Amino acid sequence: MNLAVYIIYSSIINNICKVNISQQKNILELLWIKFIFQDKFLYIIYRYS
């Protein structure tokens, strides 16, 4: 993962920390899903290019 993306994600996560706990959990789950799908998508592109 490149640095710019990492910085963006860490700032998003820092903002999430200010949100209340129940919302925090939902947002983090969504982020994890996004990360997993992003990785699979990049892997597929890499594999079949």
C-alpha positions as CSV (number, residue, x, y, z in Angstrom):
1,M,0.0,0.0,0.0
2,N,1.5,3.3,-1.0
3,L,2.2,6.1,1.6
4,A,-0.4,8.6,0.4
5,V,-3.2,5.9,0.8
6,Y,-1.9,5.0,4.2
7,I,-1.9,8.7,5.3
8,I,-5.5,9.1,4.1
9,Y,-6.6,5.9,5.9
10,S,-4.9,6.9,9.1
11,S,-6.5,10.3,9.1
12,I,-9.9,8.7,8.5
13,I,-9.3,6.3,11.4
14,N,-8.3,9.3,13.6
15,N,-11.6,10.9,12.8
16,I,-13.4,7.7,13.5
17,C,-11.9,7.7,17.0
18,K,-13.8,10.9,17.8
19,V,-17.1,9.3,16.8
20,N,-19.0,7.3,19.5
21,I,-18.3,3.6,19.9
22,S,-21.2,1.9,18.2
23,Q,-20.8,4.0,15.1
24,Q,-17.0,3.4,15.3
25,K,-17.5,-0.3,15.1
26,N,-19.7,-0.1,12.0
27,I,-17.3,2.3,10.2
28,L,-14.3,0.1,11.0
29,E,-16.1,-3.0,9.7
30,L,-16.8,-1.1,6.5
31,L,-13.2,-0.1,6.2
32,W,-12.0,-3.7,6.7
33,I,-14.4,-4.8,4.0
34,K,-13.1,-2.1,1.7
35,F,-9.5,-3.1,2.4
36,I,-10.2,-6.8,1.8
37,F,-12.0,-6.1,-1.5
38,Q,-9.4,-3.6,-2.6
39,D,-6.6,-6.2,-2.0
40,K,-8.4,-8.9,-3.9
41,F,-9.2,-6.5,-6.8
42,L,-5.6,-5.4,-7.0
43,Y,-4.4,-9.0,-6.9
44,I,-6.8,-10.0,-9.7
45,I,-5.6,-7.1,-11.8
46,Y,-2.0,-8.0,-11.1
47,R,-2.6,-11.7,-11.7
48,Y,-4.4,-11.3,-15.1
49,S,-2.5,-8.4,-16.6
